[in-house]
Amino acid sequence: MGFGSYDESEQQQQTNDDDDNAEAVNIHENDHNGEMSFESDVSTDELVSQLGSMKDEADDEA
């Protein structure tokens, strides 16, 4: 056998072994159902203005 060559049957066996030992990933493990709410004394306009200021500062730094 030369450099880089391999026995195809061994390669196939290795692939099958990997599939048997793999653990499934549960994408719904941390799903949450419900609502979130909060109260604030700050108006929407003030919050939007503050966000705009933060974006301007980020643009100036870049």
C-alpha positions in Angstrom: 0.0 0.0 0.0 1.2 3.4 -0.8 1.0 6.6 1.1 -2.7 7.7 1.4 -4.2 4.4 0.4 -6.6 2.5 2.6 -8.7 -0.6 2.7 -12.2 0.5 1.7 -13.8 -2.2 3.9 -12.1 -0.9 7.0 -13.2 2.7 6.1 -16.8 1.5 5.8 -16.6 -0.4 9.1 -15.3 2.7 10.9 -18.1 4.8 9.6 -20.7 2.3 10.8 -19.2 2.2 14.2 -19.3 6.0 14.6 -23.0 6.0 13.7 -23.8 3.4 16.4 -22.0 5.2 19.1 -23.3 8.8 18.3 -25.6 10.4 20.8 -28.7 12.2 19.5 -29.0 15.9 20.2 -32.3 16.9 21.6 -33.0 20.4 20.2 -36.1 20.8 22.4 -34.4 20.1 25.7 -34.4 23.7 26.8 -37.6 24.9 25.2 -39.8 27.1 27.4 -43.4 28.0 26.9 -44.8 31.2 28.5 -44.7 34.9 28.5 -42.3 37.5 29.8 -43.2 41.0 30.8 -41.6 43.9 32.6 -42.6 47.4 33.7 -40.5 50.5 33.1 -40.9 54.2 33.9 -38.9 55.0 30.7 -41.0 55.9 27.6 -40.5 54.1 24.3 -39.2 57.3 22.7 -36.5 57.6 25.4 -35.5 54.0 24.9 -35.3 54.4 21.1 -33.2 57.6 21.5 -30.8 55.7 23.9 -30.5 52.9 21.4 -29.6 55.4 18.7 -26.9 56.9 20.9 -25.5 53.5 21.6 -25.4 52.6 17.8 -23.7 56.0 17.1 -21.0 55.3 19.7 -20.4 51.8 18.2 -20.1 53.3 14.7 -17.6 55.9 16.0 -15.5 53.2 17.6 -15.3 51.0 14.4 
